[in-house]
Amino acid sequence: MQEINADIQQVLAQALSATGLSARWEQRVFPQHTGDGYVAGLDPEVLPALVGCFPEALSDVLHDYRRQHPSQRVLQLRVSVHVGPLPSSGLGVPMVETHRLLDDQTLRDLLARANPQRTNTAVIISQRVHEDVFRSGLDTGNTVSGDFAQSIARAKKFSQPAWLHVPGLDWGLADRSFFEVPEQHSSAASPSAHETQRAEARPVSAPSFVQHGNGSFQGQNQYFNGMGDPR
């Protein structure tokens, strides 16, 4: 377990370096080992890079790892990214939700169904992260919102809308019937076409990035309130 955790930290460091986030990674807060995973907090400003560029960089590093360790079992990682205010200890609701996102059965099933020689990374981000990143207009590299498929993350008593991403997977070609998708309309009457046009014409509100703790942000949190907890 110690060897696996050390390998995971090395893989994360390499992927974040390729994403241009080495300095931010060195400044991570409340880092924790989770047995076969790792969680830490970063400043929320890195969210667009974590969501946009990091998953593919991580997949590339894991492919290199496989080639360099041909006798070892292929390493696959689940990654959760969440955002929210946390104290310096990292203990709080956003941290709990980060771990719940990571435990989502659909996320596990994606890697279980995949050929590990081809697919080594599966990412889940919270609804808030998706909104903050793709409404911000900030650079996400080659990643677009369509690279994420909406689902409902469920773990224990936790149930929230979330978004799934597998580097290199075109969701337009995938069968998404094996996971649950949130209903797009409430039980209330649907808005008229005129109301919809007016709503679309209104400017999108600014992203709600929030720093936590001592000014640092589960990729990880915001992701870490975003990288969350890769395993």
Beta strands, then each sheet from edge to edge (+ up, - down):
strand 1: 29-33
strand 2: 38-41
strand 3: 77-81
strand 4: 121-126
strand 5: 149-155
strand 6: 158-165
sheet 1: 1+ 2-
sheet 2: 3+ 4+ 6- 5+
end
